[in-house]
Amino acid sequence: MAKEIELKLRLATESTEQLAEWLDQHAVAGRQSKLLNDYYDTPNLALARLRAALRIRTSEDGYEQTLKTRRASEAAVQVRNEWNWRLRDNALNHDLLRSDKVGDQWPVDADMSELEVVFSTNFRRRRWIWKHEDAEVEVVIDQGEIQANDQLQPLCETELEVVAGHAESLWGLLEQMQQQAALWLSDVSKAERGYRLAGVAQLLGNNEDDAPSQADSSAEVITNTLFDFQRACEGVVWDEQNTQSIWLAGYPLWCLLPEQQRAPLTHLLCELSAGTQTELQESVSLAMDLTSITRSVAQMSTESQLSVRECSATLAEARRQVLDMIECIKTDNIMNPISELLTLIRD
């Protein structure tokens, strides 16, 4: 088993060449490859419910079976357990999934005999290795499409994964890369986008409103709210979702942050509420705001002296304020009641 420590980011297709040119100058280019991936799950989506993903990847090198388990976080950097097995042909090997390596990571309600392809991804991957002091990071740009139910959705993203060194090295590299293109932190995996396109995402339910358990730390509560905010930003910038979602997660974060660290979040909330999708996707400054917010919240979560109850109460009260305003909407314009919040955070 390996641990995958990475940052995932989305970018506009038009920005890929400029970013690739910069990487060619500052990192060692690897070979390009074409990757076809079939993602498997059971009819009751047992894997997706645990934020796990099972796929078979076809490339020039042959076939590879991969299982990734639920996400954790280290200072707002995604960490997942990952198993990779070489295959002789394009067929699931169930014995590998029963091995001691997988152990209790496999969902108890996942019947292996029911596993079937839910969706596929097909993309070109370009690789680089970036080195600095003791750090080594693999950078990839993936460009292609997601396929499900005879539908296609464009795919364009970059990933930064630690090969050697600490997760902190990812942020230094990202800071340099964001000078070249608008790179938006993403908390939505290829797998989740595939489930959405397949039309089964609604079967997974929505746990965003679940109260944190007593076992959660305040750091976990804060980090989960941060990830909710990242996902909401991604929905507004890339998927034309309603802007109320960024306020339901963003305003509670604003209330938790120290006053001197609120400026990037204030700017981002205001601009996301007013900008067009194309403007937002290409905005380097707004993408950098999200990165700055992520790092500030991650630091705050580790230093917070709040108890779980205090932290949850603050977040819940801020969320209630936003919901109360949304309830007052008499038109389709979310900005009518939200203008009160805009005035509040600007003051």
C-alpha positions in Angstrom: 0.0 0.0 0.0 1.2 3.5 -0.8 -0.1 6.9 0.4 -1.1 9.4 -2.2 -0.4 12.9 -1.1 -1.5 15.4 -3.6 -3.1 18.7 -4.7 -5.6 18.5 -7.5 -6.4 21.6 -9.5 -8.7 22.5 -12.4 -7.7 24.9 -15.2 -9.1 26.2 -18.5 -8.0 24.2 -21.6 -6.6 27.4 -23.1 -4.1 27.7 -20.2 -2.5 24.3 -20.5 0.2 25.1 -23.1 1.4 28.2 -21.2 1.7 26.1 -18.0 3.4 23.2 -19.9 6.0 25.6 -21.3 6.8 26.8 -17.8 7.1 23.3 -16.6 9.4 22.4 -19.5 11.8 25.1 -18.3 11.6 24.4 -14.5 11.1 20.7 -14.2 12.2 17.5 -16.0 9.7 16.4 -18.6 8.6 12.7 -18.7 6.9 10.8 -21.4 3.3 11.5 -22.4 0.7 8.7 -22.4 -2.8 8.0 -23.3 -4.9 6.6 -20.5 -8.3 4.8 -20.6 -9.8 4.1 -17.2 -12.9 2.1 -16.4 -14.4 2.7 -12.9 -16.2 -0.1 -11.2 -18.8 -0.1 -8.4 -21.8 -2.1 -7.2 -25.4 -1.2 -8.0 -25.7 0.2 -4.5 -22.5 2.3 -5.0 -20.8 0.7 -2.0 -17.4 2.0 -3.0 -18.5 5.6 -3.7 -20.3 5.8 -0.4 -17.0 5.3 1.4 -15.2 7.7 -1.0 -13.3 4.8 -2.5 -12.6 4.3 -6.2 -11.8 1.1 -8.1 -10.5 1.2 -11.7 -8.7 -0.6 -14.4 -6.3 1.6 -16.4 -5.3 0.7 -19.9 -2.1 2.3 -21.3 0.8 1.6 -23.6 2.3 -0.4 -20.7 -0.6 -2.8 -20.3 -3.3 -3.0 -17.6 -3.3 -1.9 -14.0 -5.9 -2.3 -11.3 -6.1 0.4 -8.7 -8.0 0.8 -5.5 -8.1 4.2 -3.6 -9.7 4.5 -0.2 -11.4 7.4 1.6 -9.7 10.7 1.8 -7.9 12.1 4.8 -6.2 15.5 5.2 -2.8 16.8 6.3 -2.8 20.6 6.4 -5.5 20.7 3.8 -3.6 18.4 1.4 -5.5 15.3 0.2 -4.1 12.0 1.5 -5.5 8.7 0.3 -4.4 5.0 0.6 -3.7 3.5 -2.7 -3.0 0.0 -4.0 -1.8 -0.7 -7.6 -1.6 -4.2 -9.2 -0.5 -5.2 -12.7 -2.9 -7.3 -14.7 -2.5 -9.6 -17.6 -5.8 -8.5 -19.3 -8.6 -6.0 -18.9 -10.6 -7.9 -16.3 -11.0 -7.3 -12.5 -9.0 -9.6 -10.3 -11.2 -10.2 -7.3 -8.5 -12.2 -5.4 -6.4 -9.0 -5.2 -9.3 -7.2 -3.5 -9.6 -10.0 -0.9 -5.9 -9.8 0.0 -4.6 -8.8 3.4 -3.3 -5.7 1.9 -6.8 -4.3 1.4 -8.1 -5.7 4.7 -10.8 -3.6 6.4 -10.6 -0.9 3.7 -13.1 -2.9 1.6 -16.7 -2.1 2.2 -18.5 -4.9 4.0 -21.6 -4.4 1.8 -19.7 -4.5 -1.5 -20.5 -7.8 -3.3 -17.5 -8.3 -5.6 -19.7 -10.4 -8.0 -21.8 -7.3 -8.6 -19.0 -5.0 -9.6 -19.6 -3.4 -13.0 -18.3 -0.4 -15.0 -20.2 2.8 -14.1 -18.2 5.3 -16.2 -14.9 5.8 -18.0 -12.3 8.5 -18.5 -10.1 8.9 -21.5 -7.3 11.5 -21.5 -3.7 12.4 -22.4 -1.3 12.7 -19.5 1.8 14.8 -19.6 4.3 14.4 -16.7 7.1 16.4 -15.1 9.3 15.9 -12.1 10.1 19.1 -10.1 12.9 19.1 -7.5 13.8 21.6 -4.8 16.2 20.9 -2.0 15.0 17.6 -0.5 11.6 17.7 -2.2 10.5 15.9 -5.3 7.1 16.4 -6.8 5.4 14.8 -9.8 3.3 17.2 -11.9 0.8 15.9 -14.4 -1.6 17.7 -16.8 -4.6 15.5 -17.8 -6.7 16.6 -20.7 -9.5 14.6 -22.3 -13.0 13.5 -21.4 -15.3 11.6 -19.0 -17.7 9.1 -20.6 -21.0 7.8 -19.2 -24.4 6.8 -20.6 -23.3 8.0 -24.1 -22.5 11.4 -22.7 -19.1 13.2 -22.7 -17.8 15.8 -20.4 -14.5 17.7 -20.9 -11.7 16.9 -18.4 -8.8 19.3 -17.9 -6.8 19.3 -14.6 -3.4 19.2 -13.1 -2.2 17.2 -10.1 0.9 17.7 -7.9 1.9 14.6 -6.0 4.7 14.2 -3.4 7.3 11.7 -4.6 9.8 12.5 -1.8 9.8 15.1 1.0 7.0 16.7 2.9 3.5 17.8 1.8 4.5 21.4 2.5 6.6 21.4 -0.7 3.4 21.2 -2.8 2.5 24.7 -1.7 5.8 26.3 -2.8 5.5 24.7 -6.2 1.9 25.7 -6.6 2.7 29.3 -5.8 5.1 29.4 -8.7 2.7 27.6 -11.1 -0.2 30.0 -10.2 1.9 32.8 -11.6 1.5 31.2 -15.0 -2.2 30.2 -15.1 -5.4 30.2 -13.1 -5.2 27.0 -11.1 -8.3 26.3 -8.9 -7.9 23.9 -6.0 -10.3 21.0 -6.5 -11.9 18.6 -4.0 -13.9 16.8 -6.7 -12.2 13.7 -8.1 -12.5 12.3 -11.6 -14.5 9.5 -10.0 -17.1 11.8 -8.5 -17.5 13.7 -11.7 -18.0 10.4 -13.4 -20.7 9.3 -11.0 -22.5 12.6 -11.6 -22.3 12.2 -15.4 -23.6 8.6 -15.0 -26.6 10.1 -13.3 -26.2 8.1 -10.0 -24.6 10.7 -7.8 -28.0 11.5 -6.2 -28.1 7.9 -4.9 -25.1 8.6 -2.7 -27.1 11.0 -0.5 -25.8 14.3 1.0 -24.0 14.3 4.3 -23.0 17.9 4.3 -25.6 18.8 6.9 -24.6 16.0 9.3 -23.5 17.2 12.7 -19.9 16.3 13.6 -19.6 13.3 15.9 -18.2 13.7 19.4 -15.0 12.0 18.2 -14.2 14.7 15.8 -11.7 17.4 16.7 -12.3 21.0 16.0 -9.5 20.8 13.4 -11.6 18.2 11.5 -14.7 20.2 11.7 -12.9 23.3 10.4 -11.1 21.3 7.6 -14.4 19.7 6.5 -15.9 23.2 6.2 -12.9 24.2 4.2 -13.4 21.3 1.8 -17.1 22.2 1.5 -16.1 25.7 0.5 -13.6 24.4 -2.1 -16.3 22.2 -3.6 -18.8 25.1 -3.6 -16.2 27.3 -5.4 -15.6 24.6 -8.0 -19.3 24.3 -8.6 -19.7 28.0 -9.2 -16.6 28.4 -11.3 -16.9 25.3 -13.5 -20.4 23.8 -13.2 -22.7 26.9 -13.1 -24.1 26.1 -9.7 -26.0 28.7 -7.6 -23.8 31.0 -5.6 -25.7 30.4 -2.4 -23.5 27.3 -1.9 -20.3 29.4 -1.5 -22.0 31.5 1.2 -23.2 28.5 3.2 -19.6 27.3 3.6 -17.7 30.6 3.0 -19.4 32.9 5.5 -18.9 30.4 8.4 -15.2 30.3 7.5 -15.1 34.1 7.4 -16.6 34.2 10.9 -13.9 31.8 12.2 -10.9 33.5 10.6 -9.0 36.2 12.5 -9.8 39.6 11.1 -6.3 40.1 9.6 -6.7 37.0 7.5 -10.2 37.7 6.1 -9.3 39.8 3.1 -8.8 37.0 0.5 -12.0 35.4 1.5 -13.9 38.7 1.4 -12.6 39.3 -2.1 -13.4 35.8 -3.3 -16.9 35.7 -1.9 -17.8 39.1 -3.5 -16.2 38.3 -6.9 -17.7 34.8 -7.2 -21.1 36.3 -6.5 -20.8 38.7 -9.5 -18.4 37.3 -12.1 -19.2 35.4 -15.3 -18.0 31.8 -15.5 -15.3 32.6 -18.1 -14.0 35.5 -16.1 -13.8 33.3 -13.0 -12.1 30.4 -14.7 -9.3 32.6 -16.1 -8.8 34.8 -13.0 -5.3 34.1 -11.6 -6.0 36.4 -8.6 -9.2 34.6 -7.5 -7.6 31.2 -7.8 -4.7 32.4 -5.7 -7.2 33.8 -3.2 -8.6 30.3 -2.7 -5.1 28.9 -2.2 -4.4 31.6 0.4 -7.7 30.9 2.2 -6.9 27.2 2.2 -3.5 27.7 3.8 -4.9 30.2 6.4 -7.7 27.9 7.4 -5.4 24.9 7.6 -3.1 26.8 9.9 -6.0 28.0 12.0 -7.4 24.5 12.3 -4.1 23.2 13.8 -3.8 26.2 16.2 -7.5 26.5 17.2 -8.2 26.3 20.9 -11.9 25.9 20.4 -13.7 22.8 21.5 -15.7 20.8 19.0 -18.9 22.2 20.5 -17.7 25.8 20.3 -16.5 25.5 16.8 -19.6 23.7 15.6 -21.8 26.3 17.3 -20.0 29.2 15.6 -20.3 27.5 12.2 -23.9 26.6 12.7 -24.9 30.1 13.7 -23.2 31.6 10.7 -24.8 29.0 8.4 -28.2 29.8 10.0 -27.8 33.5 9.1 -27.2 32.7 5.5 -30.1 30.2 5.3 -32.4 32.8 6.9 -31.5 35.3 4.2 -31.9 32.7 1.4 -35.4 32.0 2.8 -36.3 35.6 2.2 -35.6 35.4 -1.5 -38.6 36.6 -3.5 -36.9 36.5 -6.9 -34.3 34.3 -8.6 -31.6 36.8 -7.8 -29.5 35.5 -4.9 -27.8 38.8 -4.6 -30.9 40.5 -3.0 -30.6 39.0 0.5 -26.9 38.2 0.1 -26.2 42.0 -0.4 -26.6 42.3 3.4 -23.8 39.8 3.9 -21.6 41.6 1.3 -22.1 44.8 3.2 -21.3 43.1 6.5 -18.0 41.5 5.4 -16.8 44.6 3.6 -17.4 46.6 6.7 
